[in-house]
Amino acid sequence: METRTCFHGLISVRGRVRIGELLMSKKSGKVTSKRVHIISRKNAWAIKKQGASKASKIYQKKETAIQNAQKLRETGYDVIVHKKDGSIQKWEKSKK
């Protein structure tokens, strides 16, 4: 099974990746991409950069969080929108 190194040890590429793990290529040691996640937080929605321990900002509405994350998308971040259950709803590649 292929694996990649992350800041929290080894993870399976085929396995489920937990938010907050910053994937690195095992060969080059470079970060594979910049990603920002829109995730559910109690009765709100948060923007959290992958690898960060805390959310960048909390919003009351999911739509507002998505709109603000689009600004990061223009600067080279992939935007990954999650459903309330944590599964991925939409993955938008960066514009750069």
C-alpha positions as semicolon CSV with decimal commas, in nm:
position;residue;x (nm);y (nm);z (nm)
1;M;0,000;0,000;0,000
2;E;0,136;0,341;-0,099
3;T;0,188;0,589;0,186
4;R;0,287;0,951;0,222
5;T;0,454;1,125;0,512
6;C;0,258;1,387;0,702
7;F;0,335;1,594;1,009
8;H;0,146;1,341;1,224
9;G;0,325;1,027;1,097
10;L;0,236;0,795;0,809
11;I;-0,107;0,780;0,653
12;S;-0,253;0,563;0,382
13;V;-0,323;0,736;0,051
14;R;-0,619;0,503;0,001
15;G;-0,738;0,561;0,357
16;R;-0,936;0,858;0,475
17;V;-0,731;1,173;0,536
18;R;-0,818;1,364;0,851
19;I;-0,844;1,743;0,833
20;G;-0,538;1,911;0,972
21;E;-0,283;1,674;0,823
22;L;-0,046;1,843;0,581
23;L;0,051;1,588;0,318
24;M;0,407;1,582;0,194
25;S;0,560;1,384;-0,086
26;K;0,780;1,109;0,059
27;K;1,036;1,151;-0,221
28;S;1,071;1,530;-0,236
29;G;0,958;1,630;0,114
30;K;0,758;1,917;-0,040
31;V;0,398;2,005;0,038
32;T;0,181;1,857;-0,237
33;S;-0,074;2,141;-0,249
34;K;-0,229;2,421;-0,048
35;R;-0,581;2,346;0,067
36;V;-0,846;2,519;0,273
37;H;-1,144;2,332;0,418
38;I;-1,496;2,456;0,495
39;I;-1,603;2,247;0,793
40;S;-1,895;2,230;1,034
41;R;-1,834;2,362;1,387
42;K;-2,126;2,320;1,628
43;N;-2,387;2,563;1,489
44;A;-2,148;2,741;1,252
45;W;-1,904;2,688;0,964
46;A;-1,527;2,736;0,975
47;I;-1,252;2,801;0,724
48;K;-0,949;2,597;0,819
49;K;-0,623;2,581;0,627
50;Q;-0,490;2,229;0,596
51;G;-0,221;2,170;0,856
52;A;-0,346;2,446;1,088
53;S;-0,447;2,355;1,441
54;K;-0,723;2,618;1,456
55;A;-0,979;2,757;1,215
56;S;-0,895;3,086;1,044
57;K;-1,247;3,221;1,085
58;I;-1,595;3,107;1,192
59;Y;-1,914;3,202;1,004
60;Q;-2,281;3,154;1,090
61;K;-2,373;3,056;0,732
62;K;-2,203;2,802;0,510
63;E;-2,254;3,023;0,204
64;T;-2,064;3,310;0,369
65;A;-1,773;3,081;0,453
66;I;-1,761;2,957;0,092
67;Q;-1,765;3,312;-0,046
68;N;-1,473;3,412;0,176
69;A;-1,279;3,095;0,093
70;Q;-1,301;3,187;-0,276
71;K;-1,058;3,473;-0,205
72;L;-0,802;3,213;-0,095
73;R;-0,876;3,008;-0,407
74;E;-0,762;3,302;-0,618
75;T;-0,428;3,303;-0,432
76;G;-0,352;2,937;-0,505
77;Y;-0,552;2,734;-0,251
78;D;-0,783;2,443;-0,335
79;V;-1,119;2,491;-0,159
80;I;-1,271;2,175;-0,013
81;V;-1,630;2,214;0,107
82;H;-1,751;1,952;0,353
83;K;-2,104;1,845;0,444
84;K;-2,220;1,858;0,803
85;D;-2,128;1,487;0,843
86;G;-1,768;1,560;0,736
87;S;-1,780;1,404;0,391
88;I;-1,665;1,610;0,093
89;Q;-1,940;1,798;-0,088
90;K;-1,728;1,987;-0,342
91;W;-1,358;2,025;-0,426
92;E;-1,260;2,333;-0,625
93;K;-0,906;2,349;-0,761
94;S;-0,709;2,672;-0,724
95;K;-0,724;2,931;-0,999
96;K;-0,344;2,952;-1,016
